[in-house]
């Protein structure tokens, strides 16, 4: 272009390119909205058991199974709750309550808030939110920058969250990637789309299995395997591995590494997201109840302090909140109740479900906001 062209002539020359770029951008935005922001991809095409697919699957489970009568109890947490709490056992163990396990493996409190918010927006009926968590948390992970969260949240957030959701991450680069994914969901779902295109028949089989999963997940009872009995030295090193297989040994070694880590300071994060959960519960006139997860299969190497952290005690003082006692499931911190270093086996799941259901039943028979005796 001649640098001495008049502005009018210059505009005439570049206008077709500008118009073309705008048309392409608007077309792409419309396609993204139609495929992703409408929820179509996550409901119909995404791998059901991927990090994004499981959030949509749990949302669908709640919509399918929630009832106004009997009262519905939504149970949140990570894989330890997904594996360790049985709605079927819980509903046999207490007065009429409809327990739904919506725990998402690998998730943290931010995911639980956005998942519950999506349920509220979809009109899911619930009378209590129950969260299984470790008292106090262990491990050195920084929850504010949990790298799985953008994938868990993909079906749960939209452009209305463009400011608040990215801002909840401390890491600047991660915050930018999250913000970009809200504008362009295809960036986040690239691997899932590629897998779909490479193996459409396999994806079809997986999608067809969703119906059976939704119908039977409440009856999942967990494996019967037990962890081996081990002898530990004063430095928590294993003195005798006995008949431990390779998979068990790797899980135990990872568990031991976590126990040696200085716990990350996640108090501010936990306080904020549990408060957000409580806001949703109050708006729905529902109770918020926390219960302690068994921390592992070998109590002798676990921290002696399993008391609730300060932020949890502060939460417990608020109306509508009940933090169940730290010792509720302490006796399950033994190898006969675990099938690996983190997850309860069938026996552990059954006892956990019975006790938690009984405690929840006692709370819900009181007016919301009343303190437990």
ABEGO torsion letter per residue (X at the ends): XBAABBAAAAAAAAAAAAAAAAAAAAAAAAAAAAAAAAGAAAAAABBAABAAAAAAAAAAAAAAABBAOBBBBBBBEBAAAAAABBAAAAAAABBBBBBBBABBBGBBAAAAAAAAAAAAAAGBBBABBBBBBBOBBBEABBAAABAAAAAAAAAABBAAAAAAAAAABABAAAAAAAAAAAABAAAAAAAAAAAAAABAAAAAAAAAAAAAAAAAAAABAEBABBBBBBBBBAAGBBABAEABBAAAAAAAAAAAAAAABBBBBAAAAAAAAAAAAAAAAAAAGBBBBBBBBBAEABAAABBABABBBAAAAAAAABBGBBBBBAAAAAAABBAAABABAABBBAAAAAAAAAAAAAAAAAAAABBBGBBBX
